[in-house]
Amino acid sequence: MLILLPPSEGKSRPAAGPTFSPRDLSFPELSDARGETLAALAEVSASPEAMATLGVGASLEAEVRANVDLATQPTAPAHSVYAGVLYDALGYSSLTPAQRSKADRSVVVVSALWGAVGFGDLIPSYRLSMGVGLPELGKLASWWKPRLTPALDARAEGELVVDCRSSTYAAAYKAPVASTVTVDVVQIRGAARKVVSHFAKHTRGEIARLLLSTRGTGPRTPQALLALVQERWPLSELEPATKTKAARLVVVLPEDHAFTARA
């Protein structure tokens, strides 16, 4: 099983930890591309146009300036640097040791800066979105796609890929159609189904946690994934794959749905 997650825009900055070591990241074949992206990000972040280029407001200036010297910043595992609704719902810290080990093996975060990282990889906090274009690299989704495809295709071989990424990050890598299930979330509101962003993020995190806490290696087929998800969200549906489009799991939340952040 391979679970693909987006990063979070906001991050938890490590107060202390080992200095960043790019050679220790998963997918070492991406090292050269990471180096180019790091250099381009540092150059932009030191420029007067940094905030506009990176598409962020003045309140994030300190985070942008920290991009200049990421190689000297303290690091922490990716699962603790990435924060927010999805990661709160996944709740890595409250998993059992065996479940954490499974997460470290099974979860890959697709990143605008690193391309892709394992859940246990040590990374610094940074500020960069996949929707950004960097001078000389262009739009990052287009920059990463030919580099990520061989690396992640090799990792996905023989696995069911559960794709919980947002569309911005999905543009950087198209997982194998025949073995992938994308995850969408809607809520019943009146007579219609609506996408509610915070519910969607939270539910994707809950699905990742459900997969990590299930005994064994997890579902091997889209139908097995649907059966597991329907135990919790009975209205959920599966749209089968076509020749060009992966199967789509639609998690349907009831109108009275609410969630409480995991402690």
BAPA-922273 format. One record per atom (N, C-alpha, C, O): residue in one letter; x, y, z. Coordinates in steps of 0.001 Angstrom, whole numbers, padded with zeros to 6 digits, always signed. Layout:
# residues N
AXYZ/...
***
This chain:
# residues 263
M+000845-001192+000000/M+000000+000000+000000/M+000884+001247+000000/M+001884+001321+000713/L+000495+002210-000805/L+001174+003499-000850/L+000120+004583-000668/L-000850+004645-001424/I+000311+005442+000341/I-000603+006546+000605/I+000106+007830+000205/I+001154+008160+000759/L-000458+008555-000756/L+000109+009826-001197/L-000631+010960-000515/L-001857+011041-000591/L+000111+011840+000155/L-000465+012985+000840/L+000107+014277+000278/L+001226+014296-000233/P-000660+015358+000371/P-000097+016683+000098/P+000630+017170+001342/P+000357+016676+002436/P+001541+018117+001210/P+002092+018748+002407/P+001073+019724+002970/P+000009+019929+002387/S+001403+020319+004098/S+000578+021401+004619/S+001239+022720+004257/S+002465+022802+004184/E+000438+023748+004032/E+001011+025067+003787/E+001692+025581+005053/E+002842+026019+005012/G+000975+025527+006178/G+001577+025869+007453/G+002380+024695+007984/G+002015+023539+007769/K+003456+024984+008665/K+004327+023921+009168/K+004736+024192+010598/K+004720+025334+011056/S+005104+023135+011300/S+005607+023250+012656/S+007129+023337+012581/S+007792+022370+012207/R+007673+024482+012932/R+009117+024702+012784/R+009874+024023+013929/R+009618+024326+015094/P+010798+023113+013618/P+011562+022460+014684/P+012396+023477+015465/P+013086+024308+014875/A+012328+023404+016788/A+013123+024298+017623/A+014557+023820+017721/A+015474+024617+017923/A+014750+022516+017576/A+016086+021919+017625/A+016027+020609+016857/A+014950+020063+016614/G+017188+020117+016483/G+017236+018859+015755/G+018450+018803+014871/G+019188+019783+014768/P+018675+017670+014227/P+019837+017531+013349/P+019787+018532+012198/P+018709+018919+011748/T+020946+018942+011731/T+021015+019802+010554/T+020586+018996+009332/T+020820+017790+009255/F+019965+019669+008395/F+019449+019017+007191/F+020547+018282+006432/F+021624+018825+006186/S+020252+017034+006066/S+021184+016209+005296/S+020450+015653+004085/S+019769+014634+004202/P+020569+016294+002919/P+019769+015869+001759/P+020038+014439+001325/P+019153+013800+000756/R+021220+013923+001575/R+021539+012561+001129/R+020762+011496+001904/R+020706+010339+001487/D+020153+011895+003052/D+019415+010931+003865/D+017931+010856+003531/D+017210+010051+004121/L+017460+011676+002600/L+016050+011637+002221/L+015742+010399+001386/L+016617+009855+000712/S+014494+009966+001442/S+014036+008906+000539/S+014142+009389-000908/S+014221+010591-001159/F+014143+008469-001842/F+014226+008758-003269/F+015506+009547-003601/F+015428+010678-004081/P+016675+008953-003345/P+017934+009665-003603/P+018114+010056-005063/P+018909+010947-005364/E+017394+009410-005979/E+017490+009778-007383/E+016966+011191-007648/E+017189+011739-008727/L+016276+011782-006676/L+015784+013152-006808/L+016771+014187-006275/L+016466+015379-006270/S+017941+013754-005830/S+018875+014662-005143/S+019269+015863-005998/S+019265+016995-005514/D+019609+015627-007262/D+020027+016743-008113/D+018897+017746-008306/D+019120+018955-008244/A+017686+017249-008539/A+016534+018141-008727/A+016239+018906-007450/A+015888+020085-007504/R+016377+018254-006299/R+016173+018958-005028/R+017190+020079-004863/R+016858+021172-004404/G+018436+019794-005245/G+019467+020821-005142/G+019153+022033-005998/G+019356+023170-005572/E+018654+021793-007212/E+018282+022903-008084/E+017122+023701-007502/E+017116+024931-007553/T+016148+022997-006951/T+014987+023686-006386/T+015375+024477-005140/T+014920+025605-004952/L+016209+023892-004296/L+016683+024598-003104/L+017418+025883-003477/L+017200+026934-002874/A+018296+025781-004484/A+019062+026958-004903/A+018150+028035-005471/A+018316+029216-005167/A+017176+027627-006304/A+016245+028594-006889/A+015385+029245-005817/A+015117+030445-005877/L+014949+028453-004829/L+014128+029002-003746/L+014930+029979-002892/L+014422+031034-002513/A+016178+029633-002588/A+017014+030535-001781/A+017225+031866-002487/A+017175+032926-001862/E+017463+031804-003799/E+017693+033038-004559/E+016451+033915-004555/E+016538+035122-004331/V+015298+033309-004803/V+014052+034075-004807/V+013761+034651-003426/V+013343+035802-003301/S+013984+033844-002392/S+013626+034264-001034/S+014481+035412-000534/S+014082+036125+000387/A+015656+035602-001130/A+016524+036717-000746/A+016252+037979-001547/A+016851+039020-001278/S+015363+037906-002522/S+015128+039029-003426/S+014025+039943-002912/S+013215+039527-002083/P+013982+041177-003390/P+012899+042090-002998/P+011524+041613-003442/P+010512+042005-002860/E+011480+040763-004478/E+010201+040281-005008/E+009754+038964-004364/E+008821+038323-004846/A+010413+038565-003287/A+010181+037240-002722/A+008714+036981-002384/A+008165+035940-002747/M+008084+037921-001693/M+006718+037685-001225/M+005753+037538-002391/M+004876+036675-002375/A+005917+038381-003400/A+005037+038321-004567/A+005278+037035-005356/A+004325+036386-005787/T+006538+036664-005547/T+006849+035465-006322/T+006301+034218-005651/T+005777+033325-006317/L+006422+034160-004331/L+005970+032977-003599/L+004490+033044-003244/L+003936+032087-002703/G+003842+034180-003548/G+002399+034284-003361/G+001953+034281-001918/G+000921+033697-001586/V+002729+034938-001040/V+002371+034969+000372/V+002308+036419+000856/V+002833+037328+000213/G+001658+036611+001999/G+001492+037944+002555/G+002629+038340+003481/G+003511+037538+003792/A+002591+039583+003913/A+003662+040147+004733/A+003844+039418+006054/A+004946+039406+006601/S+002787+038811+006575/S+002882+038121+007864/S+003812+036908+007813/S+004243+036411+008854/L+004120+036435+006612/L+004969+035250+006456/L+006393+035604+006041/L+007148+034735+005605/E+006760+036866+006175/E+008085+037280+005720/E+009202+036515+006423/E+010185+036140+005785/A+009067+036279+007722/A+010123+035558+008449/A+010299+034143+007908/A+011423+033653+007799/E+009187+033484+007568/E+009273+032136+007012/E+009950+032151+005649/E+010744+031264+005336/V+009638+033154+004843/V+010249+033253+003519/V+011750+033504+003651/V+012545+032881+002947/R+012141+034400+004537/R+013567+034687+004701/R+014329+033464+005206/R+015507+033295+004889/A+013672+032615+005983/A+014324+031388+006469/A+014635+030421+005326/A+015496+029553+005467/N+013935+030566+004189/N+014227+029717+003029/N+015644+029902+002509/N+016170+029028+001820/V+016266+031032+002832/V+017580+031360+002269/V+018648+030391+002746/V+019573+030073+001999/D+018531+029915+003988/D+019582+029045+004528/D+019004+027770+005144/D+019321+027427+006283/L+018166+027078+004395/L+017534+025862+004907/L+018555+024799+005284/L+018292+023975+006161/A+019718+024805+004634/A+020736+023787+004915/A+021259+023868+006342/A+021841+022905+006841/T+021063+024994+007000/T+021553+025151+008372/T+020432+025069+009401/T+020686+025179+010600/Q+019202+024880+008951/Q+018062+024871+009864/Q+017909+023503+010533/Q+018250+022482+009936/P+017398+023475+011777/P+017136+022180+012416/P+016013+021437+011709/P+015154+022047+011071/T+016029+020134+011827/T+015057+019293+011141/T+014267+018444+012135/T+014644+018293+013298/A+013164+017898+011637/A+012345+016935+012372/A+011697+016028+011334/A+011695+016360+010149/P+011150+014894+011750/P+010485+014019+010789/P+009356+014743+010059/P+008674+015593+010631/A+009173+014395+008799/A+008152+015056+007981/A+006782+015003+008646/A+006019+015964+008556/H+006457+013895+009313/H+005130+013773+009918/H+004905+014767+011043/H+003757+015021+011407/S+005971+015343+011611/S+005794+016349+012657/S+005992+017773+012137/S+005516+018725+012755/V+006689+017930+011005/V+006839+019264+010403/V+005541+019683+009717/V+005098+020823+009856/Y+004934+018753+008976/Y+003662+019070+008333/Y+002560+019077+009393/Y+002469+018174+010225/A+001728+020114+009340/A+000709+020323+010371/A-000613+020661+009696/A-000697+020712+008469/G-001648+020892+010505/G-002928+021277+009928/G-003973+020196+010049/G-003760+019166+010690/V-005113+020448+009419/V-006302+019615+009612/V-006054+018156+009233/V-006376+017258+010010/L-005492+017908+008060/L-005269+016533+007612/L-004341+015796+008568/L-004620+014664+008965/Y-003246+016435+008934/Y-002257+015775+009777/Y-002747+015623+011212/Y-002371+014667+011890/D-003577+016545+011687/D-004195+016378+013004/D-005104+015150+013002/D-005118+014382+013964/A-005861+014967+011921/A-006771+013822+011841/A-006013+012508+011724/A-006443+011493+012272/L-004897+012519+011017/L-004072+011303+010928/L-003505+010953+012294/L-003470+009777+012658/G-003060+011946+013061/G-002649+011728+014448/G-001490+010767+014620/G-001594+009797+015370/Y-000382+011027+013930/Y+000772+010116+013982/Y+001217+009829+015411/Y+001530+008684+015738/S+001249+010846+016264/S+001796+010661+017613/S+000965+009705+018463/S+001481+009131+019422/S-000316+009524+018126/S-001175+008637+018900/S-001310+007245+018276/S-002061+006411+018781/L-000593+006993+017189/L-000556+005642+016620/L+000308+004741+017490/L+001162+005225+018232/T+000093+003452+017402/T+000953+002505+018107/T+002311+002446+017418/T+002426+002873+016269/P+003346+001926+018087/P+004649+001798+017427/P+004580+001030+016109/P+005242+001403+015140/A+003790-000032+016066/A+003676-000806+014828/A+002995+000017+013739/A+003381-000051+012572/Q+001993+000787+014115/Q+001294+001633+013140/Q+002187+002765+012640/Q+002122+003135+011467/R+003017+003314+013519/R+003961+004346+013097/R+004969+003783+012094/R+005302+004424+011097/S+005440+002586+012378/S+006365+001940+011442/S+005698+001739+010084/S+006319+001945+009042/K+004443+001340+010106/K+003682+001173+008867/K+003542+002499+008139/K+003652+002545+006913/A+003298+003594+008886/A+003190+004918+008282/A+004504+005324+007635/A+004511+005852+006523/D+005607+005084+008313/D+006914+005449+007763/D+007208+004695+006476/D+007904+005208+005600/R+006682+003480+006357/R+006890+002683+005137/R+005915+003061+004040/R+006259+003008+002859/S+004697+003445+004416/S+003594+003517+003450/S+003239+004917+002981/S+002638+005065+001917/V+003590+005955+003740/V+003151+007315+003426/V+004269+008080+002725/V+005409+008111+003188/V+003919+008693+001606/V+004828+009578+000875/V+004129+010921+000705/V+002976+010987+000278/V+004845+011990+001044/V+004323+013341+000880/V+004935+013949-000377/V+006157+014022-000501/V+004094+014383-001303/V+004565+015044-002527/V+004744+016526-002212/V+003821+017193-001744/S+005949+017026-002478/S+006353+018347-002005/S+006883+019211-003129/S+007543+018723-004047/A+006588+020509-003050/A+007101+021454-004039/A+008612+021608-003938/A+009266+021916-004935/L+009174+021402-002761/L+010615+021585-002564/L+011392+020295-002707/L+012442+020276-003349/W+010893+019206-002117/W+011651+017956-002098/W+011233+016988-003201/W+011909+015982-003418/G+010152+017265-003890/G+009627+016305-004865/G+008749+015292-004166/G+007531+015285-004340/A+009370+014442-003380/A+008636+013480-002562/A+009525+013095-001391/A+010738+012943-001542/V+008908+012937-000213/V+009645+012519+000978/V+008861+011452+001718/V+007631+011421+001677/G+009596+010577+002395/G+008969+009614+003279/G+008511+010273+004561/G+008982+011356+004910/F+007594+009629+005264/F+006998+010227+006449/F+008009+010430+007575/F+007851+011333+008397/G+009024+009611+007613/G+010024+009731+008663/G+011248+010520+008257/G+012162+010680+009066/D+011302+011023+007027/D+012463+011791+006567/D+012627+013068+007384/D+011639+013716+007731/L+013861+013428+007689/L+014150+014630+008467/L+014251+015836+007539/L+015122+015889+006670/I+013357+016802+007730/I+013317+017997+006884/I+013175+019245+007748/I+012644+019172+008856/P+013646+020398+007249/P+013379+021661+007945/P+012019+022209+007519/P+011448+021781+006516/S+011518+023152+008289/S+010328+023888+007862/S+010701+024791+006697/S+011821+025298+006638/Y+009761+024997+005762/Y+010027+025828+004594/Y+008711+026427+004121/Y+007641+026048+004595/R+008797+027342+003203/R+007599+027958+002638/R+007700+027927+001131/R+008470+028686+000542/L+006929+027056+000498/L+006891+026937-000963/L+005708+026075-001338/L+005512+024999-000773/S+004914+026542-002292/S+003743+025806-002754/S+003970+025285-004167/S+004706+025886-004949/M+003336+024165-004485/M+003460+023571-005815/M+002879+024466-006900/M+003223+024303-008070/G+002016+025397-006550/G+001424+026293-007544/G+002319+027442-007941/G+001966+028229-008820/V+003486+027553-007300/V+004407+028661-007560/V+005270+028373-008780/V+005559+027218-009090/G+005676+029429-009466/G+006683+029328-010516/G+007970+029991-010049/G+007943+031128-009580/L+009082+029304-010170/L+010379+029864-009789/L+011177+030206-011043/L+011133+029456-012018/P+011902+031314-011038/P+012728+031664-012199/P+013645+030504-012592/P+014258+029858-011741/E+013720+030265-013871/E+014546+029223-014489/E+013964+027818-014344/E+014298+026931-015129/L+013103+027604-013355/L+012464+026290-013220/L+011057+026293-013785/L+010590+025267-014280/G+010370+027431-013719/G+008990+027506-014182/G+008032+026976-013125/G+008382+026872-011950/K+006820+026641-013556/K+005822+026109-012637/K+006322+024789-012038/K+006770+023895-012756/L+006234+024689-010721/L+006875+023563-010050/L+006199+022228-010342/L+006875+021200-010380/A+004884+022218-010548/A+004229+020955-010896/A+004787+020412-012210/A+005038+019213-012333/S+004981+021291-013186/S+005545+020874-014481/S+007019+020503-014348/S+007487+019577-015011/W+007747+021214-013503/W+009169+020932-013271/W+009353+019539-012659/W+010233+018781-013068/W+008507+019217-011671/W+008689+017957-010967/W+008149+016737-011713/W+008648+015627-011527/K+007148+016932-012544/K+006452+015765-013117/K+007383+014767-013811/K+007305+013579-013501/P+008258+015181-014730/P+009116+014177-015386/P+010166+013589-014441/P+010717+012525-014723/R+010442+014248-013350/R+011424+013763-012380/R+010787+012831-011360/R+011395+011845-010944/L+009557+013148-010957/L+008860+012317-009987/L+008336+011017-010584/L+008300+009988-009910/T+007933+011066-011838/T+007240+009913-012421/T+008044+008618-012326/T+007500+007626-011843/P+009306+008566-012757/P+010016+007290-012635/P+010259+006873-011196/P+010203+005685-010878/A+010529+007838-010316/A+010807+007511-008916/A+009569+006951-008221/A+009651+005928-007540/L+008432+007605-008386/L+007226+007168-007695/L+006568+005977-008383/L+005936+005155-007720/D+006709+005871-009702/D+006198+004669-010375/D+006898+003422-009842/D+006264+002385-009644/A+008204+003525-009611/A+008947+002379-009069/A+008462+002052-007659/A+008321+000882-007302/R+008209+003086-006860/R+007717+002858-005492/R+006308+002278-005493/R+005967+001491-004610/A+005490+002650-006463/A+004090+002219-006511/A+003915+000819-007092/A+002835+000238-006984/E+004953+000278-007702/E+004812-001012-008392/E+004330-002096-007436/E+004913-002304-006371/G+003262-002783-007826/G+002720-003876-007033/G+001877-003446-005843/G+001456-004294-005057/E+001619-002146-005689/E+000881-001623-004536/E-000438-001000-004977/E-000582-000559-006117/L-001407-000972-004049/L-002572-000128-004231/L-002185+001277-003786/L-001719+001468-002663/V-002377+002253-004659/V-002036+003637-004344/V-003312+004363-003924/V-004264+004454-004699/V-003326+004876-002704/V-004454+005655-002205/V-004022+007118-002249/V-003203+007561-001445/D-004580+007851-003194/D-004121+009205-003501/D-005012+010233-002803/D-006136+010499-003229/C-004477+010804-001717/C-005225+011783-000930/C-004748+013205-001185/C-004979+014086-000356/R-004090+013448-002311/R-003552+014779-002595/R-004629+015723-003118/R-005646+015300-003668/S-004373+016999-002929/S-005181+018036-003567/S-004788+018129-005037/S-003757+017590-005442/S-005603+018807-005831/S-005355+018880-007271/S-004031+019573-007595/S-003376+019222-008576/T-003633+020550-006783/T-002375+021266-007026/T-001199+020313-006999/T-000300+020408-007835/Y-001196+019399-006049/Y-000082+018463-005897/Y-000254+017235-006784/Y+000732+016613-007179/A-001489+016885-007099/A-001719+015772-008023/A-001167+016084-009405/A-000828+015169-010155/A-001070+017370-009755/A-000563+017761-011070/A+000914+017426-011250/A+001402+017369-012379/A+001628+017204-010150/A+003066+016934-010236/A+003381+015471-010478/A+004510+015135-010836/Y+002403+014593-010291/Y+002638+013159-010514/Y+001304+012465-010721/Y+000402+012570-009890/K+001186+011757-011832/K-000004+010960-012102/K+000318+009512-011778/K+001105+008866-012470/A-000298+009015-010726/A-000046+007642-010300/A-000626+006657-011307/A-001535+007014-012057/P-000117+005415-011342/P-000596+004426-012315/P-002111+004237-012250/P-002661+003943-011189/V-002768+004405-013371/V-004237+004393-013418/V-004809+003078-012895/V-005778+003084-012135/A-004225+001963-013292/A-004817+000666-012985/A-004766+000312-011506/A-005551-000520-011051/S-003863+000923-010746/S-003672+000522-009350/S-003869+001670-008365/S-003425+001589-007220/T-004531+002736-008806/T-004685+003929-007963/T-006152+004225-007685/T-007012+004018-008540/V-006424+004710-006486/V-007737+005233-006126/V-007543+006655-005606/V-006846+006865-004614/T-008152+007618-006267/T-008142+008985-005746/T-009268+009128-004735/T-010278+008429-004815/V-009092+010031-003793/V-010060+010180-002704/V-010656+011578-002745/V-009939+012572-002623/D-011976+011651-002917/D-012711+012909-002841/D-013732+012816-001715/D-014188+011728-001365/V-014080+013954-001161/V-014999+013995-000027/V-016080+015036-000307/V-015782+016166-000693/V-017329+014645-000110/V-018455+015572-000250/V-019351+015434+000971/V-019324+014421+001670/Q-020143+016472+001213/Q-021125+016434+002291/Q-022504+016698+001723/Q-022682+017555+000858/I-023471+015955+002216/I-024856+016193+001823/I-025341+017478+002490/I-025301+017616+003713/R-025797+018410+001662/R-026358+019662+002177/R-027649+019937+001424/R-027638+020334+000258/G-028755+019719+002109/G-030040+019825+001440/G-030177+018707+000422/G-030040+017531+000756/A-030448+019079-000813/A-030617+018072-001861/A-029350+017885-002687/A-029363+017173-003691/A-028257+018519-002270/A-027038+018497-003085/A-025855+017966-002282/A-025884+017879-001055/R-024821+017620-003031/R-023546+017239-002421/R-022559+018383-002620/R-022368+018864-003737/K-021942+018809-001537/K-021035+019951-001585/K-019643+019542-001112/K-019499+018690-000235/V-018623+020159-001702/V-017256+019997-001224/V-017016+021042-000144/V-017180+022238-000383/V-016632+020593+001030/V-016321+021489+002145/V-014860+021262+002490/V-014493+020190+002972/S-014027+022258+002249/S-012582+022078+002273/S-012069+021491+003579/S-011289+020539+003560/H-012490+022040+004710/H-011918+021551+005969/H-012396+020136+006281/H-011643+019346+006851/F-013648+019799+005913/F-014118+018430+006086/F-013347+017477+005168/F-013013+016360+005564/A-013068+017923+003946/A-012349+017076+002999/A-010945+016759+003505/A-010515+015606+003475/K-010239+017777+003968/K-008886+017555+004490/K-008914+016633+005707/K-008121+015697+005809/H-009833+016909+006622/H-009926+016105+007833/H-010235+014647+007504/H-009629+013735+008066/T-011182+014434+006592/T-011584+013072+006254/T-010461+012315+005559/T-010284+011121+005803/R-009702+012980+004704/R-008551+012312+004089/R-007548+011883+005162/R-006964+010803+005073/G-007352+012723+006164/G-006483+012330+007270/G-007034+011142+008032/G-006281+010257+008437/E-008345+011118+008230/E-008970+009981+008918/E-008850+008707+008102/E-008654+007628+008661/I-008968+008822+006777/I-008816+007638+005931/I-007388+007103+006021/I-007178+005894+006114/A-006406+008011+005994/A-005018+007565+006142/A-004837+006847+007479/A-004190+005802+007536/R-005393+007391+008536/R-005275+006749+009851/R-005970+005385+009854/R-005444+004421+010409/L-007147+005307+009235/L-007865+004044+009153/L-007013+002983+008460/L-006948+001840+008912/L-006368+003359+007376/L-005527+002408+006645/L-004320+001987+007474/L-003923+000822+007449/L-003741+002922+008201/L-002554+002618+008996/L-002885+001787+010226/L-002037+001044+010721/S-004119+001908+010727/S-004501+001170+011935/S-005169-000162+011624/S-005508-000913+012539/T-005363-000462+010339/T-005940-001743+009939/T-004853-002816+009962/T-003743-002583+009481/R-005154-003954+010502/R-004167-005030+010591/R-003706-005472+009197/R-004462-005396+008228/G-002482-005925+009116/G-001956-006430+007856/G-001468-005311+006966/G-001180-004205+007423/T-001382-005619+005694/T-000811-004676+004735/T-001822-003686+004190/T-001455-002758+003470/G-003106-003875+004529/G-004126-002964+004033/G-004803-003501+002794/G-004406-004550+002286/P-005822-002810+002287/P-006571-003284+001112/P-005671-003379-000112/P-004750-002583-000295/R-005965-004376-000946/R-005153-004597-002139/R-005856-004174-003413/R-005229-004097-004470/T-007163-003897-003327/T-007940-003521-004504/T-008823-002318-004179/T-009095-002060-003006/P-009276-001574-005196/P-010214-000477-004940/P-011484-000939-004229/P-012008-000232-003368/Q-011976-002121-004587/Q-013204-002631-003973/Q-012994-002926-002481/Q-013879-002680-001662/A-011815-003454-002142/A-011517-003712-000729/A-011384-002401+000044/A-011790-002321+001203/L-010824-001385-000587/L-010742-000075+000045/L-012139+000477+000300/L-012414+000990+001385/L-013025+000376-000692/L-014399+000854-000531/L-015078+000139+000638/L-015726+000777+001467/A-014929-001172+000701/A-015581-001931+001772/A-015103-001470+003142/A-015897-001359+004076/L-013802-001201+003264/L-013254-000725+004531/L-013805+000655+004880/L-014199+000894+006021/V-013833+001549+003918/V-014299+002912+004162/V-015795+002931+004478/V-016244+003724+005306/Q-016569+002061+003821/Q-018023+002043+004062/Q-018374+001595+005478/Q-019478+001863+005952/E-017455+000922+006155/E-017711+000557+007544/E-017864+001804+008414/E-018544+001773+009440/R-017237+002887+008004/R-017312+004137+008762/R-018213+005160+008098/R-018949+005884+008769/W-018149+005216+006767/W-018961+006176+006018/W-019788+005370+005017/W-019379+005219+003866/P-020939+004853+005436/P-021692+003879+004635/P-022181+004379+003283/P-022445+003570+002394/L-022308+005689+003105/L-022811+006226+001848/L-021725+006351+000772/L-022012+006754-000355/S-020508+006015+001111/S-019385+006197+000185/S-019549+005332-001060/S-020159+004263-001020/E-018989+005822-002171/E-019143+005174-003471/E-017790+005051-004161/E-016835+005751-003825/L-017731+004154-005122/L-016516+003975-005908/L-016843+004104-007389/L-017665+003356-007918/E-016198+005051-008051/E-016317+005163-009500/E-015168+004375-010117/E-014007+004667-009831/P-015459+003396-010948/P-014386+002541-011478/P-013429+003294-012390/P-013758+004344-012941/A-012265+002741-012530/A-011249+003338-013396/A-011648+003206-014859/A-012398+002305-015234/T-011138+004115-015673/T-011236+004014-017128/T-009823+003805-017669/T-008883+003615-016897/K-009677+003840-018973/K-008348+003661-019549/K-007399+004793-019182/K-006184+004601-019146/T-007943+005956-018914/T-007097+007130-018675/T-007266+007743-017284/T-006527+008657-016918/K-008222+007251-016517/K-008529+007882-015235/K-008621+006831-014144/K-009283+005806-014307/A-007948+007094-013027/A-007942+006148-011913/A-009328+006042-011282/A-010166+006928-011444/A-009555+004949-010562/A-010783+004806-009788/A-010883+005956-008792/A-009872+006474-008317/R-012118+006345-008484/R-012359+007494-007600/R-013263+007072-006445/R-014408+006666-006647/L-012729+007175-005239/L-013514+006930-004043/L-014155+008241-003620/L-013459+009229-003382/V-015471+008252-003526/V-016198+009436-003084/V-016735+009147-001692/V-017654+008345-001525/V-016163+009796-000708/V-016618+009646+000674/V-017746+010644+000892/V-017554+011851+000745/V-018914+010138+001240/V-020104+010971+001389/V-020398+011152+002875/V-020720+010197+003582/L-020281+012396+003333/L-020548+012716+004733/L-022001+013133+004901/L-022549+013805+004027/P-022637+012753+006000/P-024038+013154+006219/P-024147+014647+006508/P-023155+015315+006800/E-025358+015149+006421/E-025583+016584+006591/E-025200+017061+007993/E-024768+018202+008160/D-025353+016207+008991/D-025056+016610+010360/D-023610+016292+010765/D-023282+016266+011951/H-022763+016057+009780/H-021379+015687+010090/H-020641+016792+010823/H-020794+017971+010502/A-019846+016410+011801/A-018975+017342+012512/A-017745+016561+012946/A-017779+015332+013016/F-016674+017261+013233/F-015489+016567+013718/F-014857+017351+014849/F-015032+018563+014979/T-014120+016621+015655/T-013347+017222+016732/T-011892+016901+016496/T-011546+015753+016219/A-011028+017906+016602/A-009605+017685+016359/A-009075+016637+017316/A-009444+016605+018490/R-008200+015773+016800/R-007611+014721+017626/R-006626+015332+018623/R-005839+016209+018264/A-006668+014880+019847/A-005739+015406+020852/A-004326+014926+020584/A-003407+015267+021328/
***
